């Protein structure tokens, strides 16, 4: 004879088994926090300025010499 299980039960071999359920636990890797359904990892970065730039603490600054121009009818000689 065919075995039939009541609604909500599954046939397993010769027995009717009720499916078990449990809440899914979320775990995040070390040094991260669970936030808005996701694991959030915060890493500090080291700021490195491009070649020629100076680290001013918060920014990378490039210092350039001002352009030297003479007034009309004058000629630049040397650095004056």
N, C-alpha and C positions, 0 to 999 in steps of 0.2 A: 504494500500500500504506500502511496505517496504521502510524505510527511509535509504538513503545511504549518507554518509558524503564524502566530497571531500578529496583527499589524504592529510594526515597530521592532520586531524581532527578526533575526537572521538565522537560517539553518546552518549549523556548523557540525558536520558529521551527523550524529544521531540526536543532537540537542538544538534547541532554540535558544539563541543567545541574544541578550539585549546589548545594543552597541553602547560602549562607554564613551563619555566625552569629558573633557576637562578644559579649563581655561588655558589658552596658550600663554606661556610666559615669555616676556621679551627680556633678553639679556644683551648688554652692550659690552664691547671689548674694554679692557682696562684703559683708564685715562679718557673715558668718554661718558656722556650722559644721555639718557633717553629723553627726547624732547619732540613733541608733536608727531609721535609715531615713528621716529627715526633716531638712530644713534648719532650724536653730534660729537665730533672730535675736534678739539681746538689745539692748534699747534702754533707755537711762537716761531716767527721767521726772523732770520738775520738779514737786515737791510744792507746791501752792498751797493755802493755808488759806482757808476760807470767810470772808466778811466778818465782822468782829467777833472773829475768833479770832487768836491770836498764835502764831507759829512758834517753838517751843521747841527746835528742832534736830531732834528725832525725832518730835514730835507737834504737833498743832494744839490749843491750849489756849484755852478760853473762860473769862474771869474775870467773875464776877457778884457783885454786892454781896449780902451776907447779908441775909436777911429780918429786920426789926426787930419784935420782939414784946415787949409789956409783961407783967409778971406779973399774975395775977388781981387785980382791983380797982384797977388802975392804968390811966392813959390816956396814949397817946403824944402829946407836944406837941413839934412841931418835929422835931429829930433826936435828942432825948434821951428 
